[in-house]
Amino acid sequence: MSHTRPVSRRCLLGLTSAAVLASGTFGAGAAAARTSPAAGPLDALNRGARPLRDMGALGRMVGGARVVGLGEASHSGHEFFTLKQRVFRHLVATKGFTTFALEASWSTGLRLDAYVARGVGDPAQIMRDEFQGQYVFWNTEEYLDLIRWMRRYNVAHSGRPQLRFVGIDLGFPGKAAFDQVFDYLAAYRPELTDAIEPLYAPLRPEAGTEAGPWIANQLFAKSATERKADADAATSALALLRDRGRPHGSGRHGREAYAWAVQNATALAQSFTGYAFPDEQFPERMRYRDQAMAANTTWWLRHRSGRILLASNNGHIAYTSDNPAEFPEPAGAVLRRRLGDDYVNIGLTFNEGTVNALPDHTAQQPETYTVAPAPEGHNESTLDKVRYRDFSIDLRTAPAAARTWLDTARPTRSFGLYWSTDAPQIALGRSYDILIHLHRIEAGHLR
C-alpha cells in the first residue's frame, strides 16, 4: 500500500495508514483592555458575548435542538473535557438530554453504556482496553470522571429517563457488537446462524483483543484485497439480516431486538468498509467516515428517547470543512441536512496553554506541548480581547459588525493526534452556530 499522503493534523481516523500505526476553570473575568486593529468587530463581539459562568445563556442559545455538537480545538485539553461534562450536566438538568455521544468506536460505546446503564464492567479497564492507538487521548481522568458521574446519576434517579453513552465512530469493530448480533440470532433467527457465522468468524476479535494493535494489523498485515474481502463479508452479513426482516409475532421486544441487531451489523460493516478504502481514495474514506458518524447519531436519536450531546473535534461537528481536499463534508453538515434546526453546533477555541499530542507518526506516547498566545491575524487573537476571560456567543445573532468579521476565513488553531503549528483558514460564522472561547487550557490528564 502507498503511504505517501502527508500526515493529516485532523483527528482520530482522519489519517493515512502510516499515521495510524503509531499508535476548569471557566469563570469570567474582565480581560485587560488592549489596542487592536479589530476594534470594530471587538466592540460587536463584546455586545454579543456572555460570560461562560452563565450556563443559562448557553442553554438559551441551544434552544430546542435535539442534537448538540460540541467541538474542541485539541484532542487533549483538560478544560475542553471538563467543559463537555459541565455542558452535558446542564443540558440533562434543564433540557432533558440523556445521551453523551463520543467520537469513539460503536463497540466501545456498547461496553461503556453497559456500565452507565446497568453497572456492568469496570469503566477504567474498559477505557484502557478501548482508548488506545488512535483513541489514546480519550483515556483520561476527565472522561472517566464523566462516565462515573453518569452511572451515579442513573443510580440516584432510577425513576427518571436513564443516561446513556454511545460511540458513533467506526475505528474498532470490537467483540461487543458481534456478540449482540449473535444474541439476536440465537433468540429470534437461529436459522441464519449457519450463514452468518462463517462471514463473521475471520472478522470477530477474540476476548481481550486490544484496539490499537487490531487497527494496526488491519491496516498493515492485510493486503487491499484482503481488506476488501473483509468489507464484503461484513456487508453480506448485514444484507442477510435485513433480507430476512423482522421476526413475525415477536411483538415490541422482537422489533427492538431486530433494530438493534441491524444497527450493530451496520456498525460492523461501516468499520470494515472504512478500512477497505485505499490511500488514493483518502477523501472518500473520510467522507464515508463522517457520513457513518452522522448516521449512527441519527439512528440513536430515533431509537432512544431524549436528546444527544455529541462530543467530537471541531472539524467533525462543523458545517464547513477546513480542508475540503481531504475532508470533503463534515458530519455536522450531514446532520444539519438530515435534522434541520434539531441540530446545533458549538465550536471551541482557546488562546494559549498546553496540549498533549504525538510528536510524529512513529511515536508511541504523547508529549505535552506549550501553545503560545495566538498571533495577530488569528481568530483567537481577537477573541481573546473580548471583555470576558471565557465566554460563549451566539454567532447566528451576533451584531452586524461581528458577523462580517466572523464570516471571513482566517488562521484558526486545530490540534489533532500530531503536534503541528499549522492553522487552517476557518470562517467561524460559517462553521458554527455558537462559539465558546477559553483564554487558557492545560493538557488533559492521560491515564
Secondary structure, DSSP 8 states (H G I E B T S, - for coil): ----S---SS-TT-S-HHHHH--------B------TTHHHHHHHHHH-EETT-HHHHHHHHTT-SEEEE--SBTTBHHHHHHHHHHHHHHHHHH-EEEEEEEEEHHHHHHHHHHHHH--S-HHHHHHHHS-GGGGGG-BHHHHHHHHHHHHHHHHTTTS---EEEEEE-S---HHHHHHHHHHHHHH-HHHHHHHHHHHTTT---TT--HHHHHHHHHHTS-HHHHHHHHHHHHHHHHHHHHH-S-TT-HHHHHHHHHHHHHHHHHHHHHHHHHHS-GGGHHHHHHHHHHHHHHHHHHHHHHSSSEEEEE--HHHHSSS-S-TTT--S-HHHHHHHHHGGGEEEEEEEEEEEEEEEBSSTT-SS-EEEEE----TTSHHHHHTTSSBSSEEEETTS--HHHHHHHTS-EE---B-SB------EE-HHHH-SEEEEEEEE-B--B-
